[in-house]
Amino acid sequence: MKLNYLIWLNLFLIVEETVSFIIVDKDSIQNIIIPHFLNYSLIGTKYLDFLSFKKAGDIINYKEHLLYKDIKKLVNISKSMNTLVF
């Protein structure tokens, strides 16, 4: 699979057989990253983390993160990520 559109990302590093992407604008997240993983699904807990990431992106995209009570939603989403779900 060839990922030509990844050149739109601001920076990527290849270090010891891993790739890290650093994205600094929400437009790249909403228009490139999220659609990519909707088309090419992840498996297992990575998929669940992606759904949480997408939910957080939607909150920010719709400007629902501007009040303190809404920031708590993002904090709770963040806490639920990268954990084993049984």
N, C-alpha and C positions, 0 to 999 in steps of 0.2 A: 504494500500500500504506500503510495507516494503522498506526502503531505506538503504540497506546494504552498498552501496558504499560510503555513507557519512562519514564513518570512515576514509577515505582518507583525509578529510579536517583537517586542522591543529588544529582548536579549535572551540568548540561550547559551548554556555552557555544557560542554561534554567533559565530564571528569570521571575517570575510572569506570567506564562502561555505563554510566548513568547520565541522564539528561535532566537538567533543571531549567525550568522556564521562569523568568521573572517578568511579570506583567504589571505595568504601572497604570493602566487606564481601564476603566470599567467597560468601555466599548469593545475592547479586544476580548474581554471575558464574555460579554453578552453575545457578540457577533461571531466569534471564532471558537473559543474553547467550549462553551456550553453546547452549541450546535454540533460540534465534532463528536462529543461524547454522547449526544442523543442519537447520532447516526451509528457510532461504533461503541457499543455499550461495554462497560467494565463488568467484572464478575465479582460476586461475593461482597465483602465489606467495603471494597473500593467503590462499588456501585452505590451502596448506601451512603458513603461519604460524599460521592458526587451529587446525590439527591439533596443532601444537606447543603452542599456548596451552591447548588442551583437555587435552593430556597433562600439562602443568604443573598445571593446575587439579585434575586427578584425583589427582596426587601429593599436593597440599596437602589436598584433601578427605579422602583416606584416611590422612592424618597420616604420610605416608611421607617427610616433609621434616624430621623432627626430629633426625636424626643427621647428622653431618658428611658421611659418604659419600653420603647421600641428597641433601644440599644440592648436591653436585657434579652430580647429575642435573639439577637445576633450572638450574644455571649453564650446563651444556652445551646444554640446550634453549634457553635465552636466547641463547647464542652462535649457534645455528643459525637464529634468526629474523631477518627483514628482510635476507636475503641472496638473491641470485639463485641459483636452482637450475637446473642444466642437465642 
